[in-house]
Amino acid sequence: MKTSLPRFLISAATLCLAFTLPTHAQQTQRPWNEAAGPSIVDQQQSLYRFETLIMSSEDGQRHYKIQIGTPNRPAPARGHPVIYMVDGNAAMASIDVDDLKAISALSAPVLVAIGYDTEARHDVIARAFDYTPPVTENGVSKTVEVRGRLGGGADIFLDYIETHIKPAVEEREPIDRSRQTLWGHSYGGLFTLHTLFTHPDLYQRYVAGDPSLWWHDGILVKTAQAFNTSLAKDKQIAIMVGGQRRNTSMSNTAAQWSTQDLAKHLQDAGLNVSYENFSELNHGQMLAASLKPALRIAAQ
């Protein structure tokens, strides 16, 4: 069972109720290099049509698979809402026909799964670079190595989405830029919150599943503490965590903040924040558990 939500953060909890949590068989921890397997893109259904684009980073080091799902209905006058999902290979493998039915009953968003050009659910080397925030030393941003993987490229990736991926999507379908959602899990959740704290106007809705706040001694917490929250007064923010926590190596004061502490800090500043703890789910299981309500948020 999910734990009761703190009263101060209950505003968006009911969004999760329209979706079924993963079954026990689906909840088993999956290896990062497991093949993504068949997804909604490969299934016959009438609600969405899909297109796949292959793109490469500016330096040619990372190769992206962008899967775009468009509702099979005329676009609203202002364009479709849209949800951008990092870890796109795993995201598309976690969406089913029932999810498409649920969001189609609302204002069906364009689905943009930003993954990597691999058959695996994740490219752990590429995502470690793309999803983690830069570290500044003497006023200069630099990349760093954490757990044997180079990180610190989130601003480069964020710019790539704005200058390459969003234009490619908008060439194909009219998009309502006042209804853009960003979702990510784990390192992707870290990236989602980094985007909120550094470029809040790029999206209107932010959904972070079990964000890796521990990364580089909790550097993102420092960014959150320094963030001018008045810049996000009109944003909708949802943060979801699993109850089975992993050990982390956080030593400084900022890093001692839990994800709930971060959510409460933002809510106390007057932001529209919901927080939910799925006590029965572990870190990997939170990918699907946070994505399904994110789809509903995007369809509002």
N, C-alpha and C positions, 0 to 999 in steps of 0.2 A: 504494500500500500504506500501511496505517497504521503509524506509528512504533511501536517497542517501548515498552511502558509502563514507567515506573520501577517497581522491585520494590515500593517502599513503597506504591504506589497501584494494585495490580493486582486488588484484591478483586472489583470488579464488572465488569471488562472483558468477561468472557465473555457478559454480558447482551446485548451488541450482536450476537452471532453468530446469533441466531435470526431476524434481520431482514436483508433485502437492502439494501445501500447503493444510493443513487440511481444510475440509469444515466447515461451520459454526456449523453444528451439532457436528462435531468432536472436535470443539474448546472449548466446554463447560468444565469448570474446573471439574476434576474428583477427588473424594475422594481417599486418599492413599490406603484405604482398600477395594476398589472396586475390584470385581473378574476380573481377567485378561480376562477371557472368551476365546472363540475359537481364535486361531492364525494361522499363515501360516503353523505351524507345523501340524495342524489338517486338512489342505486342500489338496485335490487331485491336484497335479500339477507335471509337468515333469522336472522342472529345477533343483530342489534341493531334496535331501533326508535328513531326520532328525533323530537324536538320542538324547536321554535324559539320563543324568547321575545324580545321587544323591550323594552328597559328604558332609562331615562335617568338620568344622574347627578343628584345632589341639586340642583346649580346649573343643570341643564338644558343644559349646554354639550356634553356627550358622550353619544352614543347607542349603546347596546350591543345586539349580536345574540348571544344565548346559545343555543347549540345543545347539546342534551342527548341523549346516546345511552345507552340503557338495555339491558342484556343481556336477550335473550328467554329467560329462565330464572327460576325462583323465586329470590328473594333468600336468601342464607345467613341463619342465625339472628341473627347480629349485624349484618346489613345488607351491602350491596355495598361493596367498596372503591371509591374514586373518584379520578380524576385531573382536576385543574383546569388548563386549558391557556390561557395568554394568547396574543394574536395568533391568536384562535380561527378566523378566516376562513381563514388560511393553514394552520393546523393541520389542520382538517377536510379541506382539499384535499390534504393530504399523507398521509392515512390511506387504506389500501386494504383490500380484502376479506381479503387474506392476513394483514394486521395483526390484523384482527378474529378470524380463525381462530386465530392464535398466542395471543392473550390469552384467547380463549374456552376454550382447552385448559388454562388455568391457572385463576385466580379472576377471571373477567371483571369489570373495573371499569366503573362508570358513567363515561362520557366527558362532560366539561363544557368546551366550547370557548367561551371568553369573547372574542368579537370585537367588531366595530363594525358598525353598521347601514349598510353600504355594500356594493356589489358588488365592491369592490377587495379584494385580499388584506390590505391594511393601511390604517388611517387614521393617517397619519404625524403629524398634529398632535395628535390625541387620545392616541396611544400615547406620544408624547414627554412629555406631562404625566403620564399615569397610571403609567408604568413607572419613572420616575426619582425618586430619593430627595430629600426636602426638604433644603435648605441652611439651616443655623442661623447666625444672626448676632446676637451679644449675647444668646444664649439664646432667640431667637425664630426659628421656622421661617419660611422665605420661599420663594417661587418665583423661578426664575432663567431667563434665556434662554441657550440653548446652541445654536449653529449655526442661529440664527434661529427656534427653536421654544421655547415656554415649557415649563419642566419643574419638577419638584419636588413632584408630586402623589401620590407612591407611597403615603403613609400614608392619604390620602383614599380612594384606590382600594382599598387593602387593607381599610379599614373598610367600603367599599361591598360588597365581596365577602362579608364576614362578615355584614353586616346585611341584604343584599338578595338576593345571588345564591345563597349557600349555603342560606338558608331556602327559596328557590324550588325548589331541587333536592330538598331534603329533604321538601318537601310532596308530591313526586311518587314518590319511592322511598326505602325505608329505607337509610340510609348508615352504614357502620361508620366512626365518627370516629377510630378508632385506625389506620385505613389510608387516609390522605389524602395524595395526591401533588400537588405543584405543579411545573409545567414551564414554562419560558420560554426564548426564544432572543433574542440580541442585547440590546436594551433589556429584553426580557422576561426574559432571563437575569440582567440586572442587578436587575430587580424580584424575581426568585426568591431571589437571594442577600441582597438587602435584607430580605426577609421573614424569612429564616433568622436574620439577625443582629439583628433588632429584635423579632420576634415568633415565636421558634422553635417554640412549642407549637402553632401553628395548623396545621402539617402534620407528618407523620412522615417523608416522603420528599421530597427536593428535587433537581430535575434542571435544571441550567443549561447551555444550549447557547451557546457562544461569547459569554459575557456581556460587555457593553460597560463594562469596568472603567475605561476612559479618561474616562468622563463626568465633567464638572466637575472636571478635574484629579485624577481618581482618588479622589473623596471616599468611595466605598464601601470602599476599601482601609483608610482610617483607621477606619471603622466595624468592619471585620473585625479589625483589630489590637487594638481596644479591647473586642472581644466576649468575654464570659465563656463560654468554650467548654464549661464544665460543664453549661450549659443545653441543650446539643445532643448529649449523650453517647449518647442513644438514637435519634438521627436517622440516616437513610441519605441520603448526599449524593453525587451524581454530577455531575461537571463535564467537559464535552467541548468541545474547541476545534478549529478548522480550522487547517491548516498555512499557508495563504496569508493572512498578516496584513495588516491595513490600517494606513496611517499614522495616528497619533493625536497629539494635542497635549497631552502630559502633562509637567509640569515639576517638580512637587514630588517629594520622596523617596518618599512613600507610593505615588505613581502609577507609580513605576518597577517595582513588583512586577508580574510577569507573572501570568497566570491560573494557571500551574503553581506559582508561588511561593505564591499564595494557597491552592491545594489542599494543598501540602506543609505550610504553616503549620497548617492545620486537622488534617491527619493526624498531625502531630507532637504536637498537643494531645490525641491519642487518639480523634479522631472517626472514624466510619466513612465514609471518603471514597474515591471512585474518580476517577481522572483519565485522560482519553484524548485523544490528538492524532490527528485525521484529516488526515494531512499532505497528502493529495491534494485536499482540499475547501477551497473558499473560504468566506467568512463567510456568504453567503446560502445556500449548499448545506448548511450546518450545521443549518438549521431541521429538515429532514426527517431528517437523520442523527442528531440528538440526540433527536427526538421518538419514533422507533421504539423504541429501548431504554427510553425513559421509560415507554412503554406497558407494556412487560414488567415493569419495576420496579413499576409500579402494580398489576400483576396477581399479584404474588408473595403 
